[in-house]
Amino acid sequence: EVSFYLTDNLAGEVSWVPNKHYSGVFGLMKLTLNKALPLSLKKVIVLDTDITVATDIAELWNLFSKFGPKQ
């Protein structure tokens, strides 16, 4: 399942951060995920678009079962 979220209301949350990255404020938008995503969502894996996954991503997802309640 894929969902898209508008960044218009969240850009102000990170626009104050000094940033010279070519993507501008959008490179920082992952810091606003806690406000953008539904509260019902308990687990998230965030990958940048330039990441290459050379194995089954489920192995990473399964690490969640080893986390404590505050991790």
Gaussian input, Z-matrix of N, CA and C with variables (Angstrom, degrees):
# hf/3-21g

backbone

0 1
 N
 C     1     B1
 C     2     B2     1     A1
 N     3     B3     2     A2     1     D1
 C     4     B4     3     A3     2     D2
 C     5     B5     4     A4     3     D3
 N     6     B6     5     A5     4     D4
 C     7     B7     6     A6     5     D5
 C     8     B8     7     A7     6     D6
 N     9     B9     8     A8     7     D7
 C    10    B10     9     A9     8     D8
 C    11    B11    10    A10     9     D9
 N    12    B12    11    A11    10    D10
 C    13    B13    12    A12    11    D11
 C    14    B14    13    A13    12    D12
 N    15    B15    14    A14    13    D13
 C    16    B16    15    A15    14    D14
 C    17    B17    16    A16    15    D15
 N    18    B18    17    A17    16    D16
 C    19    B19    18    A18    17    D17
 C    20    B20    19    A19    18    D18
 N    21    B21    20    A20    19    D19
 C    22    B22    21    A21    20    D20
 C    23    B23    22    A22    21    D21
 N    24    B24    23    A23    22    D22
 C    25    B25    24    A24    23    D23
 C    26    B26    25    A25    24    D24
 N    27    B27    26    A26    25    D25
 C    28    B28    27    A27    26    D26
 C    29    B29    28    A28    27    D27
 N    30    B30    29    A29    28    D28
 C    31    B31    30    A30    29    D29
 C    32    B32    31    A31    30    D30
 N    33    B33    32    A32    31    D31
 C    34    B34    33    A33    32    D32
 C    35    B35    34    A34    33    D33
 N    36    B36    35    A35    34    D34
 C    37    B37    36    A36    35    D35
 C    38    B38    37    A37    36    D36
 N    39    B39    38    A38    37    D37
 C    40    B40    39    A39    38    D38
 C    41    B41    40    A40    39    D39
 N    42    B42    41    A41    40    D40
 C    43    B43    42    A42    41    D41
 C    44    B44    43    A43    42    D42
 N    45    B45    44    A44    43    D43
 C    46    B46    45    A45    44    D44
 C    47    B47    46    A46    45    D45
 N    48    B48    47    A47    46    D46
 C    49    B49    48    A48    47    D47
 C    50    B50    49    A49    48    D48
 N    51    B51    50    A50    49    D49
 C    52    B52    51    A51    50    D50
 C    53    B53    52    A52    51    D51
 N    54    B54    53    A53    52    D52
 C    55    B55    54    A54    53    D53
 C    56    B56    55    A55    54    D54
 N    57    B57    56    A56    55    D55
 C    58    B58    57    A57    56    D56
 C    59    B59    58    A58    57    D57
 N    60    B60    59    A59    58    D58
 C    61    B61    60    A60    59    D59
 C    62    B62    61    A61    60    D60
 N    63    B63    62    A62    61    D61
 C    64    B64    63    A63    62    D62
 C    65    B65    64    A64    63    D63
 N    66    B66    65    A65    64    D64
 C    67    B67    66    A66    65    D65
 C    68    B68    67    A67    66    D66
 N    69    B69    68    A68    67    D67
 C    70    B70    69    A69    68    D68
 C    71    B71    70    A70    69    D69
 N    72    B72    71    A71    70    D70
 C    73    B73    72    A72    71    D71
 C    74    B74    73    A73    72    D72
 N    75    B75    74    A74    73    D73
 C    76    B76    75    A75    74    D74
 C    77    B77    76    A76    75    D75
 N    78    B78    77    A77    76    D76
 C    79    B79    78    A78    77    D77
 C    80    B80    79    A79    78    D78
 N    81    B81    80    A80    79    D79
 C    82    B82    81    A81    80    D80
 C    83    B83    82    A82    81    D81
 N    84    B84    83    A83    82    D82
 C    85    B85    84    A84    83    D83
 C    86    B86    85    A85    84    D84
 N    87    B87    86    A86    85    D85
 C    88    B88    87    A87    86    D86
 C    89    B89    88    A88    87    D87
 N    90    B90    89    A89    88    D88
 C    91    B91    90    A90    89    D89
 C    92    B92    91    A91    90    D90
 N    93    B93    92    A92    91    D91
 C    94    B94    93    A93    92    D92
 C    95    B95    94    A94    93    D93
 N    96    B96    95    A95    94    D94
 C    97    B97    96    A96    95    D95
 C    98    B98    97    A97    96    D96
 N    99    B99    98    A98    97    D97
 C   100   B100    99    A99    98    D98
 C   101   B101   100   A100    99    D99
 N   102   B102   101   A101   100   D100
 C   103   B103   102   A102   101   D101
 C   104   B104   103   A103   102   D102
 N   105   B105   104   A104   103   D103
 C   106   B106   105   A105   104   D104
 C   107   B107   106   A106   105   D105
 N   108   B108   107   A107   106   D106
 C   109   B109   108   A108   107   D107
 C   110   B110   109   A109   108   D108
 N   111   B111   110   A110   109   D109
 C   112   B112   111   A111   110   D110
 C   113   B113   112   A112   111   D111
 N   114   B114   113   A113   112   D112
 C   115   B115   114   A114   113   D113
 C   116   B116   115   A115   114   D114
 N   117   B117   116   A116   115   D115
 C   118   B118   117   A117   116   D116
 C   119   B119   118   A118   117   D117
 N   120   B120   119   A119   118   D118
 C   121   B121   120   A120   119   D119
 C   122   B122   121   A121   120   D120
 N   123   B123   122   A122   121   D121
 C   124   B124   123   A123   122   D122
 C   125   B125   124   A124   123   D123
 N   126   B126   125   A125   124   D124
 C   127   B127   126   A126   125   D125
 C   128   B128   127   A127   126   D126
 N   129   B129   128   A128   127   D127
 C   130   B130   129   A129   128   D128
 C   131   B131   130   A130   129   D129
 N   132   B132   131   A131   130   D130
 C   133   B133   132   A132   131   D131
 C   134   B134   133   A133   132   D132
 N   135   B135   134   A134   133   D133
 C   136   B136   135   A135   134   D134
 C   137   B137   136   A136   135   D135
 N   138   B138   137   A137   136   D136
 C   139   B139   138   A138   137   D137
 C   140   B140   139   A139   138   D138
 N   141   B141   140   A140   139   D139
 C   142   B142   141   A141   140   D140
 C   143   B143   142   A142   141   D141
 N   144   B144   143   A143   142   D142
 C   145   B145   144   A144   143   D143
 C   146   B146   145   A145   144   D144
 N   147   B147   146   A146   145   D145
 C   148   B148   147   A147   146   D146
 C   149   B149   148   A148   147   D147
 N   150   B150   149   A149   148   D148
 C   151   B151   150   A150   149   D149
 C   152   B152   151   A151   150   D150
 N   153   B153   152   A152   151   D151
 C   154   B154   153   A153   152   D152
 C   155   B155   154   A154   153   D153
 N   156   B156   155   A155   154   D154
 C   157   B157   156   A156   155   D155
 C   158   B158   157   A157   156   D156
 N   159   B159   158   A158   157   D157
 C   160   B160   159   A159   158   D158
 C   161   B161   160   A160   159   D159
 N   162   B162   161   A161   160   D160
 C   163   B163   162   A162   161   D161
 C   164   B164   163   A163   162   D162
 N   165   B165   164   A164   163   D163
 C   166   B166   165   A165   164   D164
 C   167   B167   166   A166   165   D165
 N   168   B168   167   A167   166   D166
 C   169   B169   168   A168   167   D167
 C   170   B170   169   A169   168   D168
 N   171   B171   170   A170   169   D169
 C   172   B172   171   A171   170   D170
 C   173   B173   172   A172   171   D171
 N   174   B174   173   A173   172   D172
 C   175   B175   174   A174   173   D173
 C   176   B176   175   A175   174   D174
 N   177   B177   176   A176   175   D175
 C   178   B178   177   A177   176   D176
 C   179   B179   178   A178   177   D177
 N   180   B180   179   A179   178   D178
 C   181   B181   180   A180   179   D179
 C   182   B182   181   A181   180   D180
 N   183   B183   182   A182   181   D181
 C   184   B184   183   A183   182   D182
 C   185   B185   184   A184   183   D183
 N   186   B186   185   A185   184   D184
 C   187   B187   186   A186   185   D185
 C   188   B188   187   A187   186   D186
 N   189   B189   188   A188   187   D187
 C   190   B190   189   A189   188   D188
 C   191   B191   190   A190   189   D189
 N   192   B192   191   A191   190   D190
 C   193   B193   192   A192   191   D191
 C   194   B194   193   A193   192   D192
 N   195   B195   194   A194   193   D193
 C   196   B196   195   A195   194   D194
 C   197   B197   196   A196   195   D195
 N   198   B198   197   A197   196   D196
 C   199   B199   198   A198   197   D197
 C   200   B200   199   A199   198   D198
 N   201   B201   200   A200   199   D199
 C   202   B202   201   A201   200   D200
 C   203   B203   202   A202   201   D201
 N   204   B204   203   A203   202   D202
 C   205   B205   204   A204   203   D203
 C   206   B206   205   A205   204   D204
 N   207   B207   206   A206   205   D205
 C   208   B208   207   A207   206   D206
 C   209   B209   208   A208   207   D207
 N   210   B210   209   A209   208   D208
 C   211   B211   210   A210   209   D209
 C   212   B212   211   A211   210   D210

   B1=1.4561
   B2=1.5209
   B3=1.2985
   B4=1.4581
   B5=1.5172
   B6=1.3276
   B7=1.4587
   B8=1.5195
   B9=1.3127
   B10=1.4534
   B11=1.5218
   B12=1.3264
   B13=1.4528
   B14=1.5221
   B15=1.3086
   B16=1.4588
   B17=1.5279
   B18=1.3117
   B19=1.4655
   B20=1.5211
   B21=1.3119
   B22=1.4633
   B23=1.5272
   B24=1.3126
   B25=1.4613
   B26=1.5271
   B27=1.3251
   B28=1.4623
   B29=1.5251
   B30=1.3080
   B31=1.4687
   B32=1.5279
   B33=1.2993
   B34=1.4728
   B35=1.5193
   B36=1.3045
   B37=1.4650
   B38=1.5265
   B39=1.3318
   B40=1.4701
   B41=1.5263
   B42=1.3147
   B43=1.4633
   B44=1.5216
   B45=1.3118
   B46=1.4637
   B47=1.5284
   B48=1.3273
   B49=1.4626
   B50=1.5345
   B51=1.3471
   B52=1.4616
   B53=1.5320
   B54=1.3219
   B55=1.4553
   B56=1.5251
   B57=1.3255
   B58=1.4628
   B59=1.5248
   B60=1.3177
   B61=1.4604
   B62=1.5237
   B63=1.3173
   B64=1.4705
   B65=1.5240
   B66=1.3264
   B67=1.4668
   B68=1.5218
   B69=1.3219
   B70=1.4657
   B71=1.5184
   B72=1.2930
   B73=1.4592
   B74=1.5351
   B75=1.3212
   B76=1.4616
   B77=1.5257
   B78=1.3124
   B79=1.4585
   B80=1.5137
   B81=1.3183
   B82=1.4663
   B83=1.5303
   B84=1.3133
   B85=1.4617
   B86=1.5231
   B87=1.3236
   B88=1.4724
   B89=1.5329
   B90=1.3290
   B91=1.4616
   B92=1.5234
   B93=1.3042
   B94=1.4693
   B95=1.5309
   B96=1.3211
   B97=1.4667
   B98=1.5248
   B99=1.3167
   B100=1.4714
   B101=1.5231
   B102=1.3259
   B103=1.4635
   B104=1.5244
   B105=1.3230
   B106=1.4657
   B107=1.5194
   B108=1.3071
   B109=1.4617
   B110=1.5252
   B111=1.3040
   B112=1.4728
   B113=1.5305
   B114=1.3184
   B115=1.4664
   B116=1.5226
   B117=1.3066
   B118=1.4629
   B119=1.5278
   B120=1.3082
   B121=1.4604
   B122=1.5225
   B123=1.3055
   B124=1.4683
   B125=1.5230
   B126=1.3380
   B127=1.4605
   B128=1.5171
   B129=1.3271
   B130=1.4551
   B131=1.5219
   B132=1.2967
   B133=1.4639
   B134=1.5172
   B135=1.3179
   B136=1.4578
   B137=1.5198
   B138=1.3078
   B139=1.4610
   B140=1.5230
   B141=1.3178
   B142=1.4577
   B143=1.5165
   B144=1.3023
   B145=1.4563
   B146=1.5222
   B147=1.3244
   B148=1.4607
   B149=1.5286
   B150=1.3138
   B151=1.4612
   B152=1.5261
   B153=1.3211
   B154=1.4583
   B155=1.5174
   B156=1.3085
   B157=1.4540
   B158=1.5260
   B159=1.3419
   B160=1.4597
   B161=1.5254
   B162=1.3183
   B163=1.4532
   B164=1.5264
   B165=1.2850
   B166=1.4594
   B167=1.5250
   B168=1.3171
   B169=1.4684
   B170=1.5340
   B171=1.3213
   B172=1.4659
   B173=1.5267
   B174=1.3211
   B175=1.4625
   B176=1.5245
   B177=1.3141
   B178=1.4651
   B179=1.5298
   B180=1.3174
   B181=1.4698
   B182=1.5260
   B183=1.3257
   B184=1.4663
   B185=1.5269
   B186=1.3100
   B187=1.4624
   B188=1.5246
   B189=1.3257
   B190=1.4616
   B191=1.5248
   B192=1.3033
   B193=1.4661
   B194=1.5294
   B195=1.3192
   B196=1.4755
   B197=1.5249
   B198=1.3187
   B199=1.4619
   B200=1.5232
   B201=1.3092
   B202=1.4517
   B203=1.5327
   B204=1.3193
   B205=1.4689
   B206=1.5323
   B207=1.3242
   B208=1.4665
   B209=1.5310
   B210=1.3116
   B211=1.4698
   B212=1.5017
   A1=108.27
   A2=116.48
   A3=122.17
   A4=108.42
   A5=115.91
   A6=121.16
   A7=108.70
   A8=116.44
   A9=122.16
   A10=108.47
   A11=116.24
   A12=121.86
   A13=108.97
   A14=117.01
   A15=121.57
   A16=109.90
   A17=115.97
   A18=120.48
   A19=112.22
   A20=117.95
   A21=121.43
   A22=113.18
   A23=117.30
   A24=121.12
   A25=113.08
   A26=117.80
   A27=120.88
   A28=113.81
   A29=118.04
   A30=121.32
   A31=111.24
   A32=117.97
   A33=121.59
   A34=113.33
   A35=116.86
   A36=121.39
   A37=112.40
   A38=116.88
   A39=120.54
   A40=113.19
   A41=118.39
   A42=120.46
   A43=112.63
   A44=118.47
   A45=122.36
   A46=112.53
   A47=118.25
   A48=122.60
   A49=109.44
   A50=118.21
   A51=119.47
   A52=109.31
   A53=116.33
   A54=119.40
   A55=109.50
   A56=116.25
   A57=120.70
   A58=111.45
   A59=116.70
   A60=121.23
   A61=109.52
   A62=115.96
   A63=120.34
   A64=113.36
   A65=117.28
   A66=119.71
   A67=112.31
   A68=115.95
   A69=119.76
   A70=111.77
   A71=116.06
   A72=122.33
   A73=111.77
   A74=117.53
   A75=119.81
   A76=112.76
   A77=117.23
   A78=120.10
   A79=112.78
   A80=116.60
   A81=122.40
   A82=113.00
   A83=117.44
   A84=120.09
   A85=113.59
   A86=117.59
   A87=118.92
   A88=111.30
   A89=116.32
   A90=119.96
   A91=112.26
   A92=117.71
   A93=121.19
   A94=112.63
   A95=117.20
   A96=119.73
   A97=112.82
   A98=116.70
   A99=118.81
   A100=112.03
   A101=117.96
   A102=121.02
   A103=111.96
   A104=116.99
   A105=120.59
   A106=113.18
   A107=116.72
   A108=120.45
   A109=111.62
   A110=117.73
   A111=121.16
   A112=111.46
   A113=116.10
   A114=121.42
   A115=111.88
   A116=117.14
   A117=120.57
   A118=112.17
   A119=117.04
   A120=121.55
   A121=108.85
   A122=116.94
   A123=121.61
   A124=113.58
   A125=117.69
   A126=121.22
   A127=109.67
   A128=115.14
   A129=120.77
   A130=109.07
   A131=116.81
   A132=122.54
   A133=106.23
   A134=116.23
   A135=121.57
   A136=108.36
   A137=116.35
   A138=122.09
   A139=108.77
   A140=116.27
   A141=119.59
   A142=109.05
   A143=116.60
   A144=120.66
   A145=113.28
   A146=117.80
   A147=119.69
   A148=112.91
   A149=117.38
   A150=122.53
   A151=109.31
   A152=115.63
   A153=121.39
   A154=108.32
   A155=117.08
   A156=122.28
   A157=107.14
   A158=115.89
   A159=120.69
   A160=112.71
   A161=117.06
   A162=121.06
   A163=108.36
   A164=117.17
   A165=121.41
   A166=109.45
   A167=117.31
   A168=122.37
   A169=110.89
   A170=117.31
   A171=121.20
   A172=111.03
   A173=118.04
   A174=120.01
   A175=110.81
   A176=116.13
   A177=120.28
   A178=110.15
   A179=116.50
   A180=121.22
   A181=110.87
   A182=117.27
   A183=121.19
   A184=112.96
   A185=118.12
   A186=120.18
   A187=111.99
   A188=117.07
   A189=119.93
   A190=111.49
   A191=118.39
   A192=121.38
   A193=111.80
   A194=117.85
   A195=121.43
   A196=112.08
   A197=117.96
   A198=122.46
   A199=110.30
   A200=115.44
   A201=121.78
   A202=109.68
   A203=117.96
   A204=121.44
   A205=113.78
   A206=118.88
   A207=120.62
   A208=112.73
   A209=117.61
   A210=120.39
   A211=111.16
   D1=138.78
   D2=179.16
   D3=-124.46
   D4=135.41
   D5=176.27
   D6=-128.10
   D7=147.67
   D8=177.26
   D9=-118.54
   D10=143.00
   D11=-178.24
   D12=-128.71
   D13=135.86
   D14=178.10
   D15=-69.14
   D16=141.26
   D17=-179.44
   D18=-97.56
   D19=-7.40
   D20=-174.85
   D21=-52.13
   D22=-45.26
   D23=-176.14
   D24=-80.92
   D25=-11.13
   D26=-175.20
   D27=-106.94
   D28=-16.71
   D29=-176.39
   D30=-58.03
   D31=-35.92
   D32=179.39
   D33=-62.73
   D34=-23.57
   D35=179.91
   D36=-66.55
   D37=-28.23
   D38=-176.16
   D39=-123.59
   D40=-2.28
   D41=-176.73
   D42=-66.82
   D43=-19.21
   D44=179.08
   D45=-77.82
   D46=-16.21
   D47=-176.88
   D48=-72.11
   D49=125.27
   D50=176.37
   D51=-58.20
   D52=128.40
   D53=-170.41
   D54=-154.95
   D55=122.59
   D56=176.76
   D57=-114.58
   D58=15.17
   D59=179.77
   D60=-67.55
   D61=145.24
   D62=-177.49
   D63=-60.40
   D64=-24.56
   D65=-179.28
   D66=-85.60
   D67=-3.43
   D68=178.64
   D69=65.28
   D70=-140.25
   D71=-176.30
   D72=-65.68
   D73=-23.02
   D74=-175.49
   D75=-68.32
   D76=-25.06
   D77=175.20
   D78=-68.01
   D79=-18.91
   D80=-179.18
   D81=-99.55
   D82=-5.98
   D83=-174.13
   D84=-62.18
   D85=-23.72
   D86=178.48
   D87=-62.85
   D88=-20.61
   D89=177.20
   D90=-71.57
   D91=-12.83
   D92=-179.77
   D93=-101.84
   D94=8.03
   D95=-177.25
   D96=-56.41
   D97=-35.45
   D98=-179.70
   D99=-62.96
   D100=-21.97
   D101=177.56
   D102=-96.90
   D103=-24.85
   D104=-175.34
   D105=-86.30
   D106=-35.46
   D107=-174.29
   D108=-86.49
   D109=154.50
   D110=-179.89
   D111=-63.38
   D112=145.68
   D113=178.61
   D114=-62.59
   D115=-24.18
   D116=-179.32
   D117=-71.27
   D118=-15.81
   D119=179.87
   D120=-78.71
   D121=120.61
   D122=-174.82
   D123=-100.68
   D124=-22.95
   D125=-176.43
   D126=-138.19
   D127=140.98
   D128=179.41
   D129=-144.71
   D130=138.30
   D131=168.58
   D132=-113.58
   D133=124.09
   D134=-179.93
   D135=-107.80
   D136=122.69
   D137=178.25
   D138=-123.26
   D139=133.70
   D140=172.68
   D141=-69.85
   D142=158.98
   D143=-176.13
   D144=-70.28
   D145=-14.02
   D146=179.39
   D147=-98.17
   D148=14.70
   D149=177.83
   D150=-86.44
   D151=135.94
   D152=173.18
   D153=-109.66
   D154=125.96
   D155=179.17
   D156=-102.45
   D157=117.74
   D158=-173.90
   D159=-100.50
   D160=11.98
   D161=178.86
   D162=-148.64
   D163=-178.02
   D164=-179.88
   D165=-67.90
   D166=121.49
   D167=-178.87
   D168=-62.03
   D169=-19.21
   D170=177.71
   D171=-62.06
   D172=-27.82
   D173=176.94
   D174=-62.36
   D175=-40.05
   D176=176.18
   D177=-67.86
   D178=-44.60
   D179=179.76
   D180=-59.01
   D181=-38.44
   D182=-178.67
   D183=-66.13
   D184=-18.79
   D185=176.76
   D186=-63.17
   D187=-23.85
   D188=177.93
   D189=-57.41
   D190=-32.33
   D191=-178.81
   D192=-67.59
   D193=-16.60
   D194=179.04
   D195=-93.94
   D196=-5.17
   D197=-179.10
   D198=-79.51
   D199=150.38
   D200=172.57
   D201=-82.42
   D202=175.50
   D203=-175.49
   D204=-65.62
   D205=-19.01
   D206=-177.74
   D207=-104.19
   D208=1.49
   D209=-178.34
   D210=-93.05

